[in-house]
């Protein structure tokens, strides 16, 4: 399952739980683009649990939307990733090094309050780590 919500004007939350097929990916990306259209200096909270690799069809849908996905990068300053999987948290941190202009930080699933606090802290202001 993949859900997209917009809890505030500059924030989009994405929740992955389990598997994603082409139909789910298409609907979720359409909703993501719609939710993000008016965002500037945005933040995003990803919650990833029970991760299954997306199907080949879902990956294909994602590849067809790459230009739009890269366009989203300019809309977001920070992305927090919540997961109980060390692999997912590490992959998120690596992705942060590869994507210019977006800070990505990973947190354990039980650190939601810390992640949300980090998201609202201005980019140039340090925050104490509780890790």
C-alpha positions in Angstrom: 0.0 0.0 0.0 1.2 3.5 -0.8 -0.6 6.5 0.6 0.0 10.3 0.1 -1.4 12.9 2.5 -0.8 16.6 2.9 -1.0 17.6 6.6 0.0 21.2 6.0 0.6 23.7 3.2 4.3 22.8 2.9 4.4 19.2 3.9 3.6 15.9 2.1 3.6 12.6 3.9 4.1 9.3 2.1 3.5 5.9 3.7 4.7 2.7 2.2 3.4 -0.5 3.7 3.9 -3.8 1.8 3.9 -4.2 -1.9 3.3 -1.8 -4.7 2.1 -2.7 -8.2 1.7 -0.6 -11.3 -1.9 0.5 -10.5 -1.0 1.6 -6.9 2.1 3.4 -8.2 0.2 5.3 -10.9 -2.5 6.5 -8.4 0.1 7.4 -5.8 2.3 9.4 -8.1 -0.7 11.3 -9.5 -1.7 12.1 -6.0 1.9 13.1 -5.1 2.1 15.5 -8.0 -1.2 17.0 -7.2 -0.4 17.4 -3.5 3.0 19.0 -4.3 2.0 21.4 -7.1 1.9 24.5 -4.9 4.7 23.6 -2.4 7.7 25.8 -2.0 10.5 25.1 0.6 8.6 21.9 1.5 9.2 19.0 3.7 8.2 15.4 3.5 7.9 12.5 5.9 8.2 9.0 4.5 7.1 6.1 6.7 8.2 2.8 5.4 7.1 -0.5 7.0 6.9 -4.1 5.7 8.8 -3.1 2.6 8.5 -5.3 -0.4 10.2 -4.5 -3.6 7.8 -2.8 -6.1 6.8 -5.0 -9.0 8.4 -4.5 -12.4 5.3 -2.7 -13.6 5.5 -0.3 -10.7 9.1 0.5 -11.5 8.2 1.0 -15.1 5.5 3.5 -14.1 8.1 5.3 -11.9 10.6 5.5 -14.8 7.9 7.0 -17.1 7.4 9.8 -14.5 11.1 10.5 -13.8 11.0 14.0 -15.4 8.1 15.0 -13.1 9.8 13.3 -10.1 13.0 15.3 -10.7 10.9 18.4 -10.9 9.7 17.7 -7.4 13.2 18.0 -6.0 13.1 21.8 -6.3 10.0 21.9 -4.2 11.4 20.2 -1.1 14.2 21.1 1.3 14.0 18.2 3.7 12.8 14.6 3.7 12.7 12.5 6.9 12.5 8.8 6.5 11.0 6.6 9.3 11.6 2.9 9.1 12.3 -0.1 11.3 14.6 -1.4 8.6 18.3 -0.4 8.9 18.7 -1.1 5.2 16.0 1.4 4.3 17.4 4.0 6.6 20.9 3.6 5.2 19.6 3.7 1.6 17.7 6.9 2.4 20.8 8.6 3.8 22.8 7.5 0.7 20.1 9.0 -1.5 20.5 12.2 0.4 24.1 12.5 -0.7 23.1 11.9 -4.3 20.3 14.4 -4.6 21.4 18.1 -4.6 19.4 20.6 -2.7 17.5 18.2 -0.5 18.5 17.1 3.0 17.5 13.6 3.8 17.7 12.1 7.2 16.6 8.7 8.5 15.1 7.9 11.8 13.9 4.7 13.5 10.2 4.1 13.2 9.8 4.9 16.9 11.4 8.3 16.5 8.5 10.1 14.8 8.5 13.1 17.1 12.2 13.6 16.6 11.8 13.4 12.8 8.9 15.8 12.8 10.9 18.2 15.0 13.8 18.0 12.5 11.5 18.7 9.6 10.4 22.0 11.1 13.9 23.2 12.1 15.2 25.7 9.6 17.8 24.2 7.3 20.7 26.3 8.5 19.9 25.7 12.2 21.5 22.7 13.9 19.3 20.4 16.0 20.4 18.1 18.8 20.5 14.5 17.9 18.8 12.0 20.1 20.2 9.0 18.3 
